[in-house]
Amino acid sequence: MENSVLSIIPPLVALLMVVVTRKVLPSLGVGIILGALMINNWSVPNSLEEIYTIVKGIFIDSESGGLNTWNMYIIFFLLLLGMMTAFISISGGSRAFGEWAMKRVKTRVGAQIVTAVFGIIIFIDDYFNSLAVGNVSRPITDRHNVSRAKLAYIIDSTAAPMCIISPISSWGAYIIALIGGVLATHSITGVGALEAFIRMIPMNLYALFALAMVFFVSYFDINLKAMRVHEDRAQKTGEVLDPNQGAVPGQTSGLPESEKGKVADLAWPIIMLIAGTVTFMIITGIQAVSGTDTAVTALSVFENTDVAASLLYGGIIGLVTSLLFFFPKRMGGAVLGKGIWEGIKSMLPAVYILFFAWTLIEIIGSLGTGKYLAGLVNDHIVIGFLPAILFLLAGVMAFATGTSWGTFGIMLPIAGEIAAATDPTYMLPVLAAVLAGAVFGDHCSPISDTTILSSTGAGSHHIDHVMTQLPYALLVAGISLLGYLVLGFTGSSILGLVATAILFGLLIFMLKGKYANRPVEMANH
């Protein structure tokens, strides 16, 4: 069943169940069990052993026998962030920041635009972007009755698109390294990896117009499908979350709140979190490069940085800072213990989803789903269709596997092979199409860790975020697909960009007329 059409069944079943049942964990669980049974020829004992091995691998590195630092550091960072958020709330920082922001950000539009700007400014890493922007923006958007689903959309649709067009980011460095390998393999010497990356930015149509869509959606208050229900509820009742659903990540309850809170109680922990994380990204990058033949440059540092460790160290600094502001409030040891527990508990829903998603991703990898999808492309197609086809295929792969980075690793070399065998002048357009498609699929996938962390940062129900973001992502993908057809048949990145911009303008004009500021009847959805 490996590397065949059957390999798409487990992720497809899981994804369909998520949409139909709106229950994430049971749906992922069914996908995991079905995939394990398929890998092991329906042997239940062998399947259970397979699942046990994968789950164990989430905690323990199979090669070294030590801690799987990437996974566990991400989990520890989430727990630290939950505790930090709890103590910011206890110290009165969230309330004080909300009151401060209300005097300066006076409209719902302003609250959404400010969040989008934060998402663009914090472009170092998508995980960090999603969680940091969410914590800074939540007090502002909550005060202006912006739904958490809308906040999650703004965070997610600025995080990955911004990271993928920035060369000085964890994404940019990783992609530049892959591009360098592709160019070297096919003896393309006329352009370096960094130059190629920069030249591909205007060809990364989905990322560019996903960013643009966020600002137009925020400014004109364009609420599509399920998003209209969430936004209407928030504006009419002040409920930024669906009251009919259970706990959400990042949401603490029953905590006391100091009346002496100041903006500094929130600002300094966040500032130290950001400063600490960026500092350790630079330190770990320099440590990795030192002692090798690679020159220590900004690009090489970010290419080799340890993102997970940097997040952990930054999280520790942020938590310690929040405690330094908590202790002077003299609220007692019982409140300290409650803050720690409530902070941890608030992040457990996100941790559970991540564990299930990581397990399913390993199952999908063993089934060879990505390799099967990649093998659907061959060199017996009209060259003009290549960018559009690779955009779609990368989108489907990232959607089904839940990983844009895995899609980059598989699809960029394949796209390079096809371009080299057909027309090397199409090398950059097809590579850019893969990058764009991977971000599109990542935005749509409920098992993507970036999607999970965006809903965590926003404090939104995960399935609400997935279902409300989907229409926007599909619309931007649709005009991007047409743009790639123009790019493919003209060979001009400028014409492809202009064509997509024209289509985007027409799309916004139609959406503005039909959906902007249009209330809906409340419904139990």
N, C-alpha and C positions, 0 to 999 in steps of 0.2 A: 504493500500500500504506500510505501515511501516514494516520494518524488512522483506521484501520480495524481490524477484528478481527485482521487479519494482523499488525498491529504488535506484538501480544503474543507472537508466535512466538519471536523471538530470545531475549528474557529467559526465556521459559518453557523453551526448550531448554537454555539455560545452567543454569538452576536445577535441572532434572531431571537433567542430567548430573552436577552437583555431588553430588546425593543418591545417584545410582547408582554413579558411579565413585569418589567421594570424592577426586577430583583437582580442585582449584580452578582453577589456571591454565589447563589445557587446556579445561576447561568454559567458562570466561569467554572464552577465545580463539575457540572455536566460535561462541559467541553473537555476538562482535564481527564475525567474518567473515560469518556468515549475515546479520546486520543490515545490514552494509555492502553486501552483494550485493543485498539487497532494496531498499535505498534507491536503488541505481544500476542497477536493472533487469537485474541479473545480469551486468553488465559487470565483468570482473575488473580491467582497468587502472583504471577509474574507482573501483572499490571500494578498491583498494590506495591510490589517491590520497586517498580519503576517510579511510582509517585513518591515513595519514601526516599529514594535516592535523590530525586530532584529537590524535594523539600529540604533534605539534609544539606544539599549543595547550596541552598540559599544561605544557610548559616555557616557551613564549613567548606573551605576551598578544597576540592578533591585532589589537587596536585600537591599543595603544600601541607595539607592537613590542619592548617590554621584557620583563623576566622576569615570568612568571606567579607573582606573589608568594604568593598564597594556597596554591596547590599545592606550590610549591617550599619555602616556609617550613615547611609541615607535614612534608615529607620531611626537610628539614634538622633539624627538631626531633626526629624519630624517630632520626636518626643521632646527634645530640648525646645523646639519652637513652640510646642503646645504649652510647656511650662512657662516659657518667657511671656507668651501672650496672656496666660492666666495672671501672672504677677503684674504685668502692665495694667490689666483690668483692675486688679485688687488695689493697686497704688493710685487708681483714679486717672491714669494716663489716657486711656481710650476715651473716657467721658470728656476730659479736658481738651484733648485734641479735636474731638468732634465739635465741641463748642467753639474752639478757636477757628476751625475750618469753616464753620457755618457763617462766621462773620466775613470771611474772605471768599469762599466759594459759595455763591448765593443761589445757584440754580442746579437742577438735576443735570442739565447739559454740562455745566461746569464741572460737576463731580465726576462725570464719565470721561470728559476730556482730560482732566487732571490725571485720572487713573491711566488712560492711554499714554499720556506723556511719560508717566512713571515707567510704564512698560517698555517704552522706547529707550529711556535713559539707562535703565538697568538691563544691559544686553550681554553681560558677561557669560551667563549660563541660564538655560531655560528653567531648570529646577529652582535655582536661586531666584530668578525673576518671578516665577509663579507664586512662590511663598512669600517673598519680601514685599512685592507689590500688593498682594492680597492683604497683608497685615497693616500696611500703611494706609491703604485706600478704604478698607472696610468701615472705619468710623465715619468717613466722609460720605460714602454712598449710602450707608444705613441712615444717616441723618436726613438725607434727601430722598429717602424712600425709593432708592434704586434696588431692584431685586438682586438677590445673590446670584441668580442664574445669569443676569446681565453682567454682573461684575466678573463672573467666571469666564464669560465669553470674551470680555475686553482683555482680561489677563492672558488667556490662552491664545488669542488671535494677535497679540503683540509679542508674546514670549518667543516662540519658535520662529515666526517670520523675521523678527529682528535679529535673533541669533544667527540665522542662516545667511543673512546678507552682511554680517559684520565679520571681517577677517580676524579681529582681536576678540574672540570669544571661544569657548570650548568647542562649539559647533564648527566655527570657521576654521580653527586650527586642525581639527580632525578631518574636515572635508578637503582642505588644502593638501594635507598629507596624502589622502587617497588620490586626489587629482594628480599630484606629482608622480605617483606610481603609475597611473594610467598613461600619462604623457611619456614617461620614461620607457614604458613597455613598448609603445608604438613609435619610439624614436622621434617624437615631435619636439623639436628644439627651438622653434621660432617663438615660443611663449613659455614663460616660467609658470610654476604652479600658483604663486600669489597673483601674478598678472592675469592669469586665466580666471581665477576666482573673481577678481574685480571686474573683468570684462563680462562675466556671466551674470552680474547683479541685475542689469536691465533685462536679461532673459529669464530671470526668476519671477515669472509673471504672477504666480499664485501668491508668493510671499509679499510682493509689492502691493498687490490689490487687496489682499486680506488685511494688511495694515491700513490701507486707504478706506476700506469698508468699515473698520472700527470707528473712524472719525466721522464718517457720514452717518452711520447708524446712531452714533451718540448725538450728533448735532441735530439731526432731523427726527430723532426718537423713532426710528424705524423698527417695529417689533413684529417679527414674523411668527406665524403658527403658535407653538407653545410659549414662545417668549412673550407674546401679547398677553397671555393669561397671567404669567408671573408678574409682568410689569403693571398690568391693570390692578392686580391684587395689592401690589406694593403701594400704588398711588392711592387707591381707594381706602385701604384698611391700615396701611403702614406695616403690613406683614411682609418682610423681605424674603421669607422662606415659606414653603408650602407647609401649613400646619398639619396636614394629613399624613406626612411622612415622619420617619423616625429621626434618630440622631444624625448629625452631620459632622464631618471632621472640622476641627478647629473651633468648635462651639462649646464654651464652658457654661456651666449653669450653677446657680445657687452660691456664687462667690460674693463675699462682702466687698464693698467698694469704698475706698477712702474719700472723704469730702475735701481732702487737702491736695488732691491730684493736680498736677501741672503738665503742660505740654512736654516738658523735659522728661517726665516719667515714661512717655512713649518714644519721644524723639531719640534720646540717647541710646537706649537699647537697640533700636533699629539702626542707628548710625554705626554703633560699634559692631553690630552683626554684619553690616555691609563692609565696613572697613576691615574687620577681622577676616572675613571670607576672601575678599580680594587680595589682602596681604598674603594669606597663606596659599592662594592660587599662584601668586608670583613666587613665593618661597619654594613650594613643592615643584613648580616648573623649573626653577633654576637648579634645584637639587638634582632633578632628573636629567637635565642637560649637562650639568657639570661632570667632567670626567669622560665625556664622549667627544667625538670629533665634530659635533654640531656646535655652531656658534651660538652664544647666548644672545638671542634677539627677542623682541616682543612676541614675534610669531612662534619661535621655537619654544618659548616659555609657556605660552598658552596651549601649544600642541601637546606638551608633555605634563601639564599640570594635573594634580590629583584632585578632581572636583569634589569627590565624596569626602575625602579627608579635610579639605578646605571648608566645606560646609559644616562638618562636625566641629572643627576648631572655632569657626565663626559663631556657631550656635552656642558653644560653651561661653564664649566671650559675651554674647548677647544675653544669655541667661544670668551670668554673674552680674552684668551691668544692671539688669532689671531687679535683681536681689538687692543691689546697693541702694536702689531707690525705694525698695520695699521696706527694708529694716528700719529706716528712720520714722516710718509711719507707726511703729510700735503696735502692731496688730496681733502679736502673740504667736506662740509656736503652733497652736491648733490651726490658725489660718495659713501658716507656712506649709504645714502638712497637707491641708486641703488644697492649696494652690498647686502643689506638686502633683497630687493625685488627679485633680480635675484637669490639669494640663495634659498629663499622660492620657487620661481617659478620652479627652477631646480628640486625640489623634488616632485612637485605635481603629475607627472605621476606615481611615485611609491606609493604615498599616495592613489591615485584613485584605483590603482590595489589592494592594500592591503584592502581597504574598501570593494570592490566587492568580493575579495577572502574570507574575514572574514564572509561576509553575506552568501555566498554560503556554507561555512563550517558549519555554524549554520543550514542552510536548510538541508544539508546532515545529520547532527546529528539528527535532528527531524525525518527524514525519516528512521533512523536506518540503514543506508548503512553499517557502520562498523560492527554492530551487525549481520547483515545478512551474511556478508562475513566471520565473525568469526565462525558463526554457520555452515559453510560448512565443518568444520573439525570435525571429530568424532574419536572415539577410535577403529574403526573397520578397521584399515589399518595396513599394514606391518610396523613394528617399524622402519626398515631401511629407509623408505621413509619419516619419520616424519620431520627431519631437512629440507629437500629439500621442502616439501610441505608447512611447516610453513614459510620458506623463501619467497616462491612465494606468499603465501596468505598475509603476512605482506607487501610485495611489492605492491600488487594490492590494498590493503587497504590504504596504505599511498599515493599511486598515485591518488586514487579516492577521498580521503577525504582531501588531501593536508596537512596532519599533521602527522609527525613521532611521536611526543609526544603522541598524541591521540592514535596512533597505539600501542605504548608501553603500554599505560594504559589498552587497551582492550585485546591485544594479549598475553602479558606476563602472566597474570593469567590463560588464557585459555591454553597456552602452558604448564604451570606448572601443570594444572589439567590433561592434557593428559599424560604427562610424569609420574606423580604420579600414574595414573591408569594403565599404561602399564609397564613401566620399569623406576624406579627412577634414574638409572644410566645415563639416557638420559636427565636429567633435565637441565644441563648446555648447552649441544649442542642445544637443542630446544630453550632455551632462547636466546642463541647467534644468532641462525638463525633468530629469530624474530627481534632482534636489527639490524642485517645486512639487512634484507628485508625492514625494515622501512626506512632506509637511502637510499636504492636503489629506492624505490617508491617516496620518497621525492625529490631525484635528478631528477626524470623524470616528476614530476607533475608541470604544469604551475600555479597551484593555491597554491603551497607551499610558505609560507612566506619566508623560507630560500632561495628558488630559486628567488623569487622576490627581496630580499635584495642583493643577489649576483649580479644580473644584475644591481641593483641600485649602488652598490659599484663600479662596473666596469664601469659604465656609458654606458652600453650596452642596445640595444633594448631588451625588455624582451623576446619576441617570438624568436628572434635570439639566445638568450642564451639557451632557452628550446630546440630548434631544433638542435643546434650544440652540446649540451652536450649529447643528447639522445643516439647517436650511441656508445659513449664511455661507458656510463652507462650500456647499454644493453650487450655489449661485456664482461664487468667485471662481470655482473650478470650471464651471461651464464657459464663462467668458475667457478664462485662461486657455482652455482647450482650443477655442476658436483662434485665439492669439497664436498658439503654437502651430496651428495649420497655416496661418499667414506666414509665420516665421519659417516654417518648413518649406513652403512652396516659393517663397521669395528669397530666402537665404539672408534676409535683413532683420537684425535684431531691433532696429529702429521702427521698421514697419510693423513688426509683431507687437512692440510696445504701444505704438500709436493706435493700432487696431483694437488692442485690448482696452486702452484708455477710452476710446470712443464708445465701445460696447459697455464699459463700466459707467460712463456718463449716462447713457440711455437707460441702463438698469436702475441707477439711482433715481433718475427722473420718474420712471414707472413706479418704483417702490415708494417714493416720497408721496406720489399722488394717491396711492392705494392704501398704504399702511401707516404713514406717519401720524403720530398723535391720535390714533383711532382706538377708542376703548372697546372692550369686548364684554359680553355677558359672562359673569363668573360661572365656572363649571368645575365639577370635581373630575379632574383629568388623571 
